[in-house]
Amino acid sequence: MCGIVGYIGSKRATDILVGGLKRLEYRGYDSAGLAILHEGELKLRKVLGKLRVMEQSVEEEPIEGTVGIGHTRWATHGRPSVRNAHPHTDSSGRIALVHNGIIENYVELKTELQAEGVEFVSDTDTEVIAHLVGKYYKGDIAAAVREACARLEGAYAIAVVCRDEPDRLVAARLFSPLIVGLGDGENFIGSDIPAILDRTRDVYILDDGDMAILTREGIELCRVTGEPVRHEVYHVDWDAGAAEKGGYKHFMLKEINEQPTAFRNAMRGRIREGSSEIELPELSLTDEQLLGFRRGFVTACGTAYYAGLVGKFLLENLARLPVDSDLASEYRYRNPIIHKDQLTITVSQSGETADTLAALRMAREQGSHTLSIVNAVGSSIARDSDDVLYINAGPEIGVASTKAYSCQSLVLAMFALHMAKVRKTISKERYAQLVDELKQLPDKAQRILDDVSRIQEASAKYGQYNNFLYLGRGANLPSAYEGALKLKEISYIHAEGYAAGEMKHGPIALIEPACPTVAPAVRGAVYEKIVSNLQEVRARDGQIIAVAFEGDTDIERHADFVLRVPECDELLSPILVALPLQLFAYYCADARGCDVDQPRNLAKSVTVE
Ligand code: AGP
């Protein structure tokens, strides 16, 4: 997820673009860049790091000009670096472009362009678009953008300027957000409303497939295919702070609600439209190498570790690969046995967690092939791994990990299915059925988010208690651990995640009305078992909040309160079960007036031991 801005008017573009990018910094902040038109020239400025580096750069060396585009990056293809920073230009240097999204067919397009003699200077998918626009440019930048977009597969929100047409700025979107701001003798574009809110509150919100051609005098809206289109002007009545959170009260709530989009981005380029195949093009491991692994080992910290446990369960269940696991803070110090035929999998949102990084380095030093499942592109864990699968969830600002957890689990599910196919431990039908189920997850997640009233009711009814037991089994044991952690870390309510089968071996002593039990209880291999555990809880007057599939009427007899998720394969259910558990914790914490986005004593990335 990146941030793009554009301006055409009579004021100095730099001030407006940098100001807009600063308000989009929550969308990405590993590098930034500007392209400004002035007196027949196209001036580029790119920096590594946060926006304050760009602010300092333009202060020390101002850039004149009243038309331009800007970008703040969250790397997906190509590590954070100046040469990978946007804007990117075509070979002539007269066209500059910024982009937010993922181009799925960029490798094919890059090969085609290279065969025509185009030389690339970056590792990004975006540079392909710039060269395509340059290829099709014959004096009309809007027509060239139109032709280039027709070749693209994937997601894009782009803004384009051309040195030879200084009075036009062109923008287009597909599956990435883009808005147009209406001014008086000036017009704006931005990835999101905060980018332009200090300049205008009247915007067009573009739809997928829309294009906008901005001049100082006006805005032409059309489809990328050329047909004119009309949009009502939307008047924004949010304040800037709320706008950065997309109108949500907290970044955490915004990120919980971003999960359907994040799931689509995690699968983008890995499960193509209309396909039942999983492709992991970024994986260096050949099928033969994958077959060479006799065991796996998962290590991480906190929420990321629980996502790793989801992956462990799926790799064992689907790929029949023995997978062990341990917390990184334990693994790194217990002089473990590390086998050369072991695939060590680390999981990390930030890619900077000290214990996880140390465990990874130890495994690698002892000859194990390492694969990391990471959100932050180019982070230390990503760089030190032999292979990395990025989750493409976009920046996660809230300290409590939400969309990263579910996307880590989703990417691990794709990897487990890929391994199962290579190891021939899954039938074609079962493989196709699970891939199809993965593709349904974004819409199913949206259904949960479309009606959170029952979850709000549950937090209102049970949020005053100070102790909770989270019980899980099988695929959803990690859900119990993660649900308890979410409640603990943002509401400061004590909650313990436990294997339901272990309850009789001690925790059952805790059961009483003032210690409610939360239990994922979805139909599947261990449903009857978890239900009998709930009966044991009930027999001791324990209150029960169950998380169950829609349509499961039996569960009503065994729980005091039922939170529902759409039916899906039990193996993938942790990805959906996470959402009500995240929201339950969120509403309990918010009701207690806790600082949800920055809970006490916590940091987003624990880069020290
Ligand atoms: C997540 O809610 C927690 N804040 C914490 O457990 C986190 O998951 C853990 O510190 C690992 O961070 P990482 O994913 O960036 O490695």
Boltz pocket constraint, residues with backbone or C-beta under 6 A from the ligand:
constraints:
  - pocket:
      binder: B
      contacts: [[A, 301], [A, 302], [A, 303], [A, 304], [A, 305], [A, 347], [A, 348], [A, 349], [A, 350], [A, 351], [A, 352], [A, 353], [A, 356], [A, 399], [A, 400], [A, 401], [A, 402], [A, 489], [A, 602], [A, 603], [A, 604], [A, 605], [A, 606]]
      max_distance: 6.0
